[in-house]
Amino acid sequence: MKRMFLLPLILFAAAATAQESVQEPSTGKSFPVVVKYTRNGTEYPMSLTGVTVRKKLVFKVYGMAHYAQDPGKAPKEEALGAMLVDGKARQITMDFARDVDAGKIRDAYLDGFRENATADELKSIQPLVDEFVGFFAKEVKENQQLILRWLPGGIVVATITGEEMPAITSPLFARVLWSIWFGKDSIVDRDDLVARIAPN
């Protein structure tokens, strides 16, 4: 009788464990469904909105997960637009599927900023862009992570292979950075990044 009582609890625990992470199917990278980040005494809990893969030609570069604070359900275009508006915490986690040298990472971000900002916008944030790409001084190896966080007030905090970099504060910079993945010229399938909150 006792064993019969324990069986449902065991099955429930197994199901709960299975729901704690989601696998990006192309790279096989697993990401938790909830993350928390604390800065200056404020905790920001964020929920997974979707996962995708970044490919360059035929090569898989990284599996990617996106998180947002209290994202809520919304139509796809509304959900995508909401991710480019300052106000709630969000996070991008990139888990690399191959080694990528620092120069290629810097060049990729420079291209991303150029393609997602107007000439005037880029001119106004160029010093911040230079500071940001300067964070990438070392090769990122397979299975290492880059984490970008956008906190309320346009605060962007990058954690590169476990090392947290100085914050950059600019809502414009944050929006242009996030547009690399959420803009109309996204380098990934941006619909995948809101699939959990904007189901078809």
N, C-alpha and C positions, 0 to 999 in steps of 0.2 A: 504493500500500500504506500509506504514511504517513497519507494522508487517511482511509483506512478505519479506521485505528487511532485517529485523533483524534476521529472522529465519535461513538463511544460516550462519550468523555470530555466532549465538548461537550453531548451530550444529558443526561448525568448532572449536569453543572454547571447546566444550565437547570432540571432537575427540582429540584435542591437549592435554587436561588434561589426557585422557585415555592413551596416548602414553608416558606420563612422567614417568611411573613406569612399572615394569614387575614383575609378581608374580611367585615365585617358587612354582610349583603345589603341591608338596608333603607336604610342611609345611604351605603353604599359605602366606609365608613371601613376602612382596613387597619391591622392590628395585628401586631407581631412575635410569633412563637410562643414566644420566650424573651426574658426581660428580666433584667437584673442591677442590683442596687442595693448600694452600699457605705456603711456607716455605722460610724464609730469603728473602722475597720480590718477590719471583718467584711463579707465579700461574701455577698449573698443572691441566688443564681440562682433564678429562678421560671419556671414553665412555664404556658402558656396553658391555662386550664380551659374557657373558652367566651367567646362574644361575644353581645351582644344590643343592643337599641335602647331608649332611653327616649322614650316619646311622651307628650305632654300634649294630650288631646283628639285631634285628627287631625294635630298637628304633631310632627315629629321633633325632639327636643331634642339628643340626642347618641347616638353610637355608643359602645358600652362593651365593654371587655375585662376579664376577670378572670384573675389569675395566682396560682399557689401554689407554694410550695417543696415539692418531692418529693410531688406530690399523690396519685399512685397511682390505680388503678382502684377503683371502689366502686359499689354500688347507689346509685340517685339520692338517696334520702332520707338515706342515710349520708354521701354526698358533700356534700350541702347542709348537714347538721349539722356536719360537720367544719370547714366554713368559718367557723363561729361559735365555734370553740374556740381559745383562745390557745396558742401554742407554735411555729408555723411561720410564716415570712414569707408575706405575700400582698399583692397590689396590685390596685387598680382604676384603670383608665385610661379617662377620658371624653373623647372627641373631639367637640367641639360642631358641630352641623349648622346652627346659627342663633345669632344674637346673643341673649344673655340678660343683663338688667341685674342688678346686684349685689343689689338688694332682693329680687327674685324668687328668687335662689339662696339667700339667707339664710332667707327664708320657707319654702322647700322643705325645707331641712335642719331647721329648727325643727319643722315638721310631722312630718318623719321621726323625729326623736328622741321626740316626744310619742307617736307611734303605735306605737313599738317598745320603749318602756320602761314599767315600772310607775310609779305615782306616787312610790313610795319611791326607785326607781332614778333617776328623772329628778331628784328633789330632790338626790340625792347627787352627781350629775354636772353639775348645772346650771351651776356656774361654768366647767366645761370646755366645755360646750356654747356658752356665751356667748363664751368665748375663740375657739372654733373658728369660729363664724359670723362673728365679727369679722374673720377673715382675708379675707372676701369683701367687699372695699371697692371693687372696680372691675368694670365690665361685662366679661363673657367674650364674646369675639367668635367668629364662625364660624371653624372650623378651629383654634381654640386648645384646649389640653388642661388638664384638671384631673386630677391623679394623687394617689391616696390610698394610703399604704403602712401596713400593720399588721405590725410587727416583734415578735418574741418578747418577752414581758414587758409586753404591752399598750401598746407604743409606737406612736403614730400620727403619721405625718409627711405633711403635705399639701404638694404642689407645685402652685401656682396660676399658670398661664400662664408657667411656667419659673422662678418664684420659690419657693424652699423656705421654708416657715414653721416656727416653733419647734415642737418635738415636744410632743405631749400624751401623758402616760403614765397609763393607766388601762385594765386589761383590760375593765372594765364599759363604759366609754365606747366602746372599740374594738368590743366585741360589739354594742352598740346601733347604732353607726354602720353596721356591716356588715349588720345586720338590715334596714336600709332596702332592701337589694337581695336579701338571702338569707333574710329572715324570711318568715313565712306571709302577711304582707300586703305582699309585695314590690311595688315600683313598676315592676318590669320582669318579663319572663318568666324567673323564676329558674332554671327547668330548662335554659334556653339557656346559663346561666353555668357549668354543669358538664357540658355535652354532650360534651366531649372526654374526660372521665374517667368518665362514667357513661352510656355509650351505651345506647340502647334495645335 
